[in-house]
Amino acid sequence: MATEPTALPALKPGYLWRAMEHSAIGTALIALDGAFLRANASLRAFLGYEADELAGLTFQTLTHPDDLGADLDQLQALLAGTSTSYQMDKRYLRKDGVVVWAELTVAIVRDDDGAPIYFISHVQDISARKAEETERLRLAERASLAAKAAEIGIFEWDLGTNALSWSPEMFALYHVAPPPGPLDFAFFARNLHEDDVGPLEAAIQNALVTDVIDTEFRIRRLDGDIRIIKVLGRVHRSADGAPERLIGANWDVTASRVLAQQAEAASQAKSQFLAVMSHEIRTPMNGILGMAQAMAADPLPEAQRARLEIISESGEALLAILNDILDLSKVEAGKLELEVVPFDLGHLLTSLSSTFAATAGDRGLRLDVDLGTAAGVYQGDPTRLRQILSNLVSNALKFTAEGGVSLKARRAGEVLTIEVIDTGSGMDAEVLGRIFTPFAQADSSTTRRFGGTGLGLSIVRELAVRMGGDVSVTSRPGVGSRFAVTLPLPFVGEAEAVAKAAEGDDVPLPALRVLAAEDNATNQLVLRTLLGQLGVDVVLVDDGQAAVEAWRSESWDLILMDVQMPVMDGFAATRAIREIERREALAATPIIALTANAMSHHIEACLEAGMTRLLPKPIDVRQLAGALAEIAESLDASEAAAA
């Protein structure tokens, strides 16, 4: 048997208002003329008025003038019975003068006969939301202005429907008018350069996996102009992870890419010029320094030997200038390569000191080496470190008249510091501020008195920075200078006993069968003379083709190969020999490039062609003797293994 539901007790009007008084939503009863009849605590707090203050006010006086008309129009519709309620966002004027936003909902209350009695309104504070919307609009406007100023087009591509949305800047960027119908991906694709359709499609497919597209492509405008466009965008996915939209930006990068191409072309032209100049200068220098070395090995009167030393020193100085220019070019082009190998610091500094000992002795100067706690083996580039220190020691000796130069090394963890300290003329603050600038000298008389390009210290700084370190200097006029090279070089361990190297050019070499390809008559004479003094007979040919034919006709222990030759150059000759060796399963004949092309990419080209190593011109007889000794040692080892 069903029971009757319990009837709810009738609520007195006072009870209803008490409930509304504690509501979190602002609530008010408004007379038909707009006067506040009642306002709950939430609304009073929102407007900043007490109850008795609101009793004498109307909603019209608290409504922002710009929103009042719309509010009154809605009220008239309620009174006319054409609507029963309305909702709108409007601004109120608080008691303290602050403008606040509210979401307003208004309904009309009528008596039993349908006559209007009063309005009931609910007010929710939306000031924070409106502030966020305003900020978003402000940022969007700024972004739009920035995009317009930077000529950046914004696009959105619906991946499901192929529908496309473009900002006005996109149409301006592509120099096309909006189509009469819907915009889709096909409209965009019609503007693409035909050679870039495939790469762009691949980039889009990749973006569907990585969520990011970052590439460049070309477009062909209606007037035939081809532009390079940069695209940067992100894929947005649905809740289930499926790609939905690609949103991104386009901008024209043609000008910057053209400038980059021009800069690259200029860099290549400069490199080509330097390579040609290097080759053209090194070739006659090979004759000068090569024959000077040959003459130095002969018995000479003291006066003639002194004159010969001047020729050698002048040639070495000219070669040093050339090397400085080439090194600076490589540093500026970012093509300077560093090697990382273990090396003995003590051996390096001792060898360096020996190199400059004669110069220091001739000037009556002391040249000291203090290894201190830094003795041992390090991991790094010993060639570039030696170049840094050679430059600093050379400068120190050049500018020191009395006293001496000291090389002082110290290690702290994996940081190696080497100081070059002199008792020379020193420098003032003005000079110190520019000594690391390329082509800078202490003053205009420095070059006349001491020579040099002014490149040395700039190269020292660049090399040190490339090695992860730096160079600093302190100096006082008339007292001397202290250059400190700080490098992060890992310490490998204590130095092992270094095997005694061959002590000079007097150590006889075993009989070697040497073939040399060299087209320059002077260089042929230099090569024949130097090898003859080393006790090595050589057969000379004039070009690469002749070298290949001579190699085929006899067995050789070593080929010395020039690079630039008529008929067949050294690269082609080397490749031909290596191909025959491979085809006929022959042992590889050592091929050493003797070339005036000594830049880093030339070395790489020699190795890629199959050459064993490179010796730069001008030929250093010590390097040549060392290379021959290595070849002889490897041959002995091979014969011993075969036996």
C-alpha positions in Angstrom: 0.0 0.0 0.0 1.5 3.3 -1.1 2.0 6.0 1.4 1.4 9.7 0.7 4.5 11.8 0.4 5.2 14.1 3.3 4.1 17.6 2.5 6.9 20.3 2.7 6.1 23.0 5.3 5.1 26.3 3.9 8.0 28.8 4.1 7.3 32.3 5.3 8.7 35.1 3.1 11.2 36.0 5.9 12.7 32.5 5.8 13.2 32.6 2.0 15.1 35.9 2.3 17.3 34.5 5.1 18.3 31.7 2.8 19.1 34.1 0.0 21.1 36.3 2.4 23.6 33.6 2.8 23.9 32.6 -0.8 27.3 32.9 -2.5 25.7 34.4 -5.5 24.8 38.1 -5.3 21.0 38.5 -5.3 18.8 41.6 -5.3 15.1 42.5 -5.5 14.7 45.5 -7.7 11.6 47.8 -7.9 10.0 48.4 -11.2 11.7 51.9 -11.3 15.1 50.4 -10.6 15.4 51.1 -6.9 17.1 48.4 -4.7 14.5 46.8 -2.5 16.9 44.3 -1.0 20.4 43.1 -1.7 22.1 40.1 0.0 25.5 40.1 1.6 27.3 38.8 -1.5 26.0 41.6 -3.7 26.7 44.2 -1.1 30.3 43.0 -0.8 30.6 43.0 -4.6 29.3 46.6 -4.9 31.0 47.9 -1.7 27.8 49.3 -0.1 26.0 48.7 3.1 22.3 47.7 3.1 21.0 51.2 4.1 23.2 52.8 1.5 21.8 50.7 -1.3 18.3 51.4 -0.2 18.5 54.9 -1.6 20.1 53.9 -4.9 19.0 52.5 -8.2 20.6 49.9 -10.4 20.8 52.6 -13.1 23.2 54.7 -11.1 25.5 51.8 -10.4 25.6 50.5 -14.1 28.4 51.6 -16.4 27.0 54.1 -18.9 28.2 52.0 -21.8 26.1 49.0 -20.7 23.0 50.8 -19.4 21.1 51.0 -22.7 21.3 47.3 -23.3 20.2 46.6 -19.8 17.1 48.9 -20.0 16.2 47.3 -23.4 16.1 43.9 -21.8 14.0 45.1 -18.9 11.4 46.7 -21.3 11.1 43.3 -22.9 10.4 41.7 -19.5 7.8 44.3 -18.7 6.2 43.8 -22.1 6.0 40.1 -21.6 8.0 39.3 -24.7 10.6 37.5 -22.5 10.6 36.0 -19.0 14.3 36.5 -18.2 17.6 37.6 -19.7 21.3 37.2 -19.2 24.1 39.6 -20.0 27.6 40.6 -19.0 27.7 44.1 -17.7 29.9 46.5 -15.8 29.0 48.0 -12.4 30.5 51.0 -10.7 31.5 50.2 -7.1 31.4 52.6 -4.3 35.1 53.1 -4.4 35.0 53.9 -8.1 36.4 50.7 -9.4 34.7 49.2 -12.5 33.8 45.5 -12.0 32.4 43.0 -14.4 29.4 40.7 -13.6 27.3 38.1 -15.3 23.7 39.3 -14.7 20.6 37.2 -14.8 17.2 39.0 -14.4 13.7 37.6 -14.1 10.4 39.4 -13.4 8.0 38.5 -10.6 4.3 39.0 -11.2 1.1 38.7 -9.0 -1.7 36.3 -9.5 -3.2 38.5 -12.1 0.0 38.7 -14.1 0.8 42.3 -13.1 4.6 42.9 -12.6 5.6 43.4 -9.0 9.5 43.6 -9.0 12.6 42.2 -10.6 14.9 39.5 -9.1 18.5 39.6 -10.3 21.5 37.3 -9.7 25.0 38.8 -10.0 28.2 36.7 -10.3 31.6 38.4 -10.3 33.4 37.7 -13.5 36.1 40.5 -13.2 39.0 38.0 -13.2 37.6 36.2 -16.3 37.1 39.5 -18.1 40.7 40.6 -17.2 42.0 37.4 -18.6 40.0 37.9 -21.8 41.2 41.5 -22.1 44.8 40.3 -21.6 44.4 37.6 -24.2 42.9 40.1 -26.7 45.8 42.5 -25.9 48.4 39.8 -26.5 46.6 38.6 -29.6 46.5 42.2 -30.9 50.2 42.6 -30.2 51.0 39.3 -31.8 49.0 40.3 -34.8 50.8 43.7 -35.0 54.2 41.9 -34.6 53.3 39.4 -37.3 52.2 42.2 -39.6 55.3 44.2 -38.9 57.6 41.2 -39.4 55.5 40.0 -42.4 54.9 36.7 -40.6 51.8 34.7 -41.8 49.8 32.5 -39.5 48.1 29.4 -40.8 45.9 26.6 -39.4 45.4 23.4 -41.4 42.7 20.9 -40.4 44.3 17.5 -41.1 41.0 15.7 -41.3 39.2 18.0 -43.8 42.2 19.7 -45.5 40.5 23.0 -44.7 43.0 25.8 -44.4 42.9 29.1 -42.6 45.3 31.9 -43.5 45.9 35.3 -41.8 46.0 38.3 -44.2 49.8 38.2 -44.0 49.9 34.8 -45.6 48.1 36.1 -48.7 50.5 39.0 -48.8 53.5 36.7 -48.4 52.4 34.4 -51.3 51.2 37.4 -53.4 47.8 35.7 -54.0 44.2 36.8 -53.4 41.8 34.8 -51.2 39.9 32.3 -53.4 36.1 32.8 -53.8 35.4 29.4 -52.3 36.8 27.5 -49.2 40.6 27.6 -48.7 42.2 24.2 -48.7 45.6 22.6 -48.8 45.4 22.3 -52.6 45.4 26.1 -52.8 48.6 26.2 -50.9 50.2 23.4 -52.9 49.7 25.2 -56.2 52.2 27.9 -55.0 55.0 25.4 -54.2 58.1 25.1 -56.3 57.9 21.8 -58.1 61.3 20.6 -56.8 60.3 21.2 -53.2 56.9 19.3 -53.2 58.5 16.0 -52.2 60.8 17.3 -49.4 57.9 19.3 -47.9 55.6 16.3 -47.9 58.3 14.3 -46.2 58.7 17.1 -43.6 54.9 17.0 -43.0 55.0 13.2 -42.5 57.8 13.6 -40.0 55.8 16.3 -38.2 52.9 13.9 -37.7 55.4 11.8 -35.7 57.4 14.4 -33.9 54.6 17.0 -33.6 57.0 19.7 -35.0 57.7 21.0 -38.5 60.7 23.2 -38.9 61.9 23.5 -42.5 62.2 25.7 -45.6 60.8 25.5 -49.1 60.5 27.6 -52.2 57.3 29.1 -53.7 56.8 30.4 -57.2 54.7 33.5 -57.2 52.4 34.5 -60.1 55.0 37.0 -61.4 57.6 34.1 -61.6 59.5 35.4 -58.6 60.9 32.5 -56.5 61.0 33.1 -52.7 62.4 30.9 -49.9 59.8 30.4 -47.1 60.5 29.3 -43.6 57.8 27.2 -41.9 57.6 26.6 -38.1 54.6 24.8 -36.7 53.2 22.3 -34.2 50.7 19.5 -34.6 47.8 19.5 -32.2 46.2 16.2 -31.3 42.7 15.1 -30.2 42.0 13.4 -26.8 42.8 10.0 -28.3 46.1 11.2 -29.6 45.2 11.4 -33.3 46.7 14.4 -35.1 44.0 17.0 -35.7 45.5 20.3 -36.8 48.8 21.8 -37.8 49.2 25.4 -36.7 52.2 27.5 -37.5 53.8 30.4 -39.2 55.5 31.3 -42.5 57.9 34.0 -43.3 60.2 35.0 -46.1 63.9 34.2 -45.6 65.1 34.8 -49.1 67.1 37.9 -48.3 69.0 36.3 -45.5 69.7 33.1 -47.5 71.0 35.1 -50.4 73.3 37.0 -48.0 74.4 33.8 -46.5 75.1 32.4 -50.0 77.0 35.6 -50.9 79.0 35.3 -47.7 79.8 31.7 -48.4 80.8 32.6 -52.0 83.0 35.4 -50.7 84.6 33.0 -48.1 85.2 30.4 -50.8 86.8 33.1 -53.0 89.0 34.2 -50.2 90.0 30.7 -49.4 90.7 30.0 -53.0 92.8 33.2 -53.3 94.7 32.3 -50.1 95.3 28.8 -51.4 96.7 30.1 -54.7 98.8 32.7 -53.0 100.1 30.1 -50.5 101.0 27.8 -53.3 102.7 30.5 -55.4 104.7 31.8 -52.4 105.6 28.4 -51.0 107.0 27.2 -54.3 109.9 29.8 -54.6 110.3 29.6 -50.8 111.0 25.9 -51.3 113.9 26.8 -53.5 115.2 29.4 -51.1 114.9 27.5 -47.9 115.6 24.1 -49.4 118.9 25.1 -50.9 119.8 27.1 -47.8 119.4 23.9 -45.8 121.5 22.0 -48.3 124.2 24.7 -48.2 124.1 24.7 -44.4 125.1 21.0 -44.4 128.3 21.8 -46.4 131.5 23.1 -45.0 131.5 27.0 -45.4 133.7 29.9 -44.3 132.4 31.7 -41.3 131.4 34.8 -43.2 129.4 32.8 -45.8 127.7 30.8 -43.0 126.6 34.0 -41.3 125.2 35.3 -44.6 123.4 32.0 -45.2 121.8 32.2 -41.7 120.5 35.6 -42.7 118.9 34.1 -45.8 117.4 31.3 -43.8 116.1 33.5 -41.0 114.6 35.9 -43.6 112.9 33.0 -45.4 111.6 31.6 -42.2 110.2 35.0 -41.2 108.4 35.3 -44.5 107.0 31.8 -44.1 105.8 32.6 -40.6 103.9 35.6 -42.0 102.3 33.4 -44.6 101.3 30.8 -41.9 99.9 33.6 -39.7 97.6 34.8 -42.5 96.5 31.3 -43.3 95.8 30.4 -39.7 93.8 33.5 -39.2 91.8 32.7 -42.3 91.1 29.2 -41.0 90.1 30.5 -37.6 87.7 33.1 -39.1 86.2 30.5 -41.4 85.7 28.1 -38.5 87.7 25.5 -40.4 90.5 25.2 -37.9 90.5 21.6 -36.7 91.9 20.5 -33.3 93.3 17.0 -32.6 93.1 15.3 -29.2 96.1 13.1 -28.5 98.3 12.4 -25.4 101.5 14.4 -25.3 104.4 14.9 -22.9 104.4 18.6 -21.7 108.0 18.4 -20.6 109.1 17.1 -23.9 107.1 19.8 -25.7 108.5 22.7 -23.6 112.1 21.4 -23.8 111.8 21.1 -27.6 110.4 24.5 -27.8 113.2 25.9 -25.7 115.7 24.2 -27.9 114.2 25.8 -31.0 114.6 29.3 -29.6 117.9 28.7 -27.7 120.0 30.0 -30.6 117.9 33.2 -30.9 118.1 33.8 -27.2 121.9 33.2 -27.1 122.5 35.5 -30.0 120.8 38.3 -28.1 122.5 37.5 -24.9 119.2 36.5 -23.2 118.4 33.8 -20.7 115.7 31.3 -21.7 114.4 29.2 -18.8 111.8 26.4 -18.5 110.1 25.7 -15.1 107.7 22.7 -15.2 107.0 22.8 -11.5 104.0 20.6 -10.7 102.9 20.4 -14.3 105.2 17.7 -15.6 103.4 14.8 -17.2 101.3 13.6 -20.1 98.1 15.6 -21.1 95.3 15.0 -23.6 95.0 17.8 -26.2 96.5 19.3 -29.3 100.2 19.6 -28.9 100.7 21.2 -32.3 98.4 24.1 -31.5 99.8 24.5 -28.0 103.3 24.7 -29.4 102.1 27.3 -31.9 100.6 29.4 -29.1 103.8 29.2 -27.0 106.1 29.7 -30.0 104.3 32.9 -30.8 104.5 34.2 -27.2 108.2 33.2 -26.8 109.1 34.7 -30.2 107.4 38.0 -29.2 109.0 37.9 -25.8 112.5 37.5 -27.2 111.8 40.1 -29.9 110.9 42.8 -27.4 113.4 41.9 -24.7 116.9 43.6 -24.8 118.2 42.5 -21.4 117.5 39.7 -18.9 115.6 36.9 -20.3 112.4 34.9 -20.9 110.9 32.2 -18.7 108.4 29.5 -19.5 106.6 28.5 -16.3 103.9 25.7 -16.2 101.5 24.9 -13.3 98.6 22.4 -13.0 95.5 22.7 -10.8 93.2 19.7 -11.4 92.5 19.5 -15.1 93.5 23.2 -15.7 96.9 23.8 -17.1 98.5 27.3 -16.9 101.6 28.1 -18.8 103.1 31.6 -18.4 105.6 33.3 -20.7 107.4 35.9 -18.6 109.9 38.4 -20.0 112.0 41.3 -18.8 111.4 43.4 -21.9 110.0 46.8 -22.7 106.5 46.1 -21.4 103.2 47.8 -22.4 100.9 50.5 -21.0 97.2 50.1 -20.5 96.3 51.6 -23.9 98.4 49.1 -25.8 97.2 46.2 -23.6 93.6 47.0 -24.7 94.3 46.2 -28.4 97.2 43.7 -28.6 94.8 40.8 -29.3 93.2 42.7 -32.2 94.2 41.4 -35.7 96.9 43.5 -37.4 97.4 45.7 -34.3 100.9 46.6 -33.2 102.1 48.6 -30.2 102.7 51.6 -32.5 103.5 52.4 -36.1 107.2 51.9 -35.5 106.8 48.4 -34.2 106.5 46.8 -37.6 109.5 48.7 -38.9 111.7 47.8 -35.9 110.6 44.2 -35.4 108.6 43.1 -38.4 105.6 40.9 -38.3 101.9 41.2 -39.3 100.4 41.9 -36.0 98.4 38.7 -36.3 100.3 36.5 -33.9 98.5 37.4 -30.6 95.1 37.5 -32.2 95.8 33.9 -33.4 97.1 33.0 -30.0 93.8 34.2 -28.4 91.6 32.5 -31.0 93.5 29.2 -30.7 93.3 29.3 -26.9 89.5 30.0 -27.0 89.0 27.2 -29.5 90.8 24.9 -27.1 88.4 25.9 -24.3 90.7 28.3 -22.6 92.0 31.8 -22.8 95.0 34.1 -22.7 95.6 37.0 -20.3 98.3 39.5 -20.0 99.8 41.8 -17.4 102.5 44.3 -18.2 104.4 47.4 -17.0 106.4 49.7 -19.2 110.1 49.2 -18.7 109.5 46.1 -16.4 108.3 43.4 -18.7 105.2 41.3 -19.6 103.5 38.2 -18.3 101.3 36.2 -20.7 99.2 33.4 -19.1 97.7 30.6 -21.2 95.0 28.7 -19.3 93.7 25.5 -20.9 91.4 22.7 -19.7 93.6 19.8 -20.6 92.9 16.4 -18.9 96.0 15.1 -17.1 96.8 11.5 -18.3 99.6 10.7 -15.9 103.3 10.9 -15.3 105.6 11.1 -18.2 107.2 7.9 -19.3 110.8 7.7 -20.5 110.9 9.1 -24.0 112.9 7.1 -26.4 115.8 9.1 -27.7 115.0 10.4 -31.2 117.4 10.4 -34.1 119.7 13.2 -33.4 119.8 15.1 -36.6 120.6 14.6 -40.1 123.9 12.8 -39.7 122.2 9.5 -38.8 122.5 7.4 -42.0 119.4 6.0 -43.7 119.2 2.5 -45.2 119.1 2.4 -49.0 115.6 3.3 -50.2 114.2 3.1 -53.7 112.5 6.5 -54.0 110.4 7.8 -56.9 109.6 11.5 -57.0 107.0 13.3 -59.2 107.8 17.0 -59.4 107.3 19.3 -62.4 109.2 22.3 -61.2 112.9 22.3 -62.2 114.0 24.2 -59.1 112.1 21.9 -56.8 113.6 18.9 -58.5 117.1 20.3 -57.8 116.2 21.0 -54.2 114.7 17.5 -53.7 117.7 15.7 -55.4 120.1 17.8 -53.3 118.4 17.2 -49.9 117.9 13.5 -50.5 121.4 13.1 -51.7 122.7 14.6 -48.5 120.6 12.1 -46.7 122.2 9.3 -48.7 119.1 8.6 -50.7 119.1 8.2 -54.5 115.9 9.4 -56.2 114.4 8.9 -59.6 112.6 12.1 -60.8 109.7 12.3 -63.2 107.8 15.4 -64.4 104.2 14.5 -64.0 101.6 12.1 -62.5 101.2 10.0 -65.6 105.0 9.4 -65.8 104.9 8.6 -62.1 102.3 5.8 -62.6 104.3 4.4 -65.5 107.5 4.4 -63.5 105.8 2.8 -60.6 104.5 0.0 -62.9 108.0 -0.6 -64.3 109.9 -1.1 -61.1 109.5 -1.8 -57.4 109.7 1.3 -55.1 109.9 1.7 -51.3 108.4 5.3 -51.4 106.8 7.8 -53.8 107.2 11.5 -53.2 104.2 13.0 -55.1 103.7 16.7 -56.0 100.0 17.6 -56.2 99.8 20.2 -59.0 101.4 18.8 -62.1 100.6 18.8 -65.9 99.2 15.8 -67.8 98.0 14.1 -64.6 98.0 15.7 -61.1 99.1 14.0 -58.0 95.6 13.1 -56.8 94.7 11.3 -60.1 98.1 9.5 -60.1 97.7 8.3 -56.5 94.1 7.1 -57.2 95.4 5.2 -60.3 98.1 3.5 -58.3 95.8 2.6 -55.5 93.2 1.2 -58.0 95.9 -1.0 -59.6 97.1 -2.2 -56.2 93.5 -3.1 -55.2 92.8 -4.9 -58.5 96.0 -6.9 -58.5 96.2 -7.4 -54.7 99.5 -5.6 -54.4 100.9 -4.2 -51.2 100.3 -0.5 -50.9 103.4 1.7 -51.7 103.8 4.6 -49.3 103.0 7.9 -51.1 104.0 11.1 -49.4 102.5 14.3 -50.8 105.1 17.1 -51.2 102.9 20.1 -51.9 102.8 23.9 -51.5 99.1 23.5 -50.8 99.2 23.1 -47.0 95.8 24.2 -45.8 93.6 21.8 -43.8 91.3 20.9 -46.6 94.3 20.2 -48.8 95.5 17.7 -46.2 92.1 16.0 -46.2 92.1 15.9 -50.0 95.5 14.1 -50.0 94.4 11.5 -47.5 91.1 10.9 -49.4 93.1 10.4 -52.6 95.0 7.6 -50.9 98.2 9.4 -49.9 99.9 8.2 -46.8 100.8 11.6 -45.4 101.7 15.2 -46.4 104.9 17.2 -46.1 104.4 20.9 -46.8 106.7 23.0 -49.0 109.1 24.6 -48.2 110.5 21.2 -47.4 112.0 20.9 -43.9 114.9 18.5 -44.2 114.3 17.3 -40.6 110.7 16.3 -41.4 111.8 14.7 -44.6 114.5 12.7 -42.8 112.0 11.7 -40.2 109.5 10.5 -42.8 112.2 8.5 -44.6 113.3 6.9 -41.3 109.7 5.9 -40.5 109.4 4.3 -44.0 112.7 2.4 -43.5 111.6 1.2 -40.0 108.2 -0.1 -41.4 110.0 -1.9 -44.2 112.4 -3.5 -41.7 109.5 -4.6 -39.5 107.7 -6.1 -42.6 110.8 -8.0 -43.6 111.3 -9.3 -40.1 107.7 -10.5 -39.9 108.0 -12.2 -43.3 111.2 -14.0 -42.2 
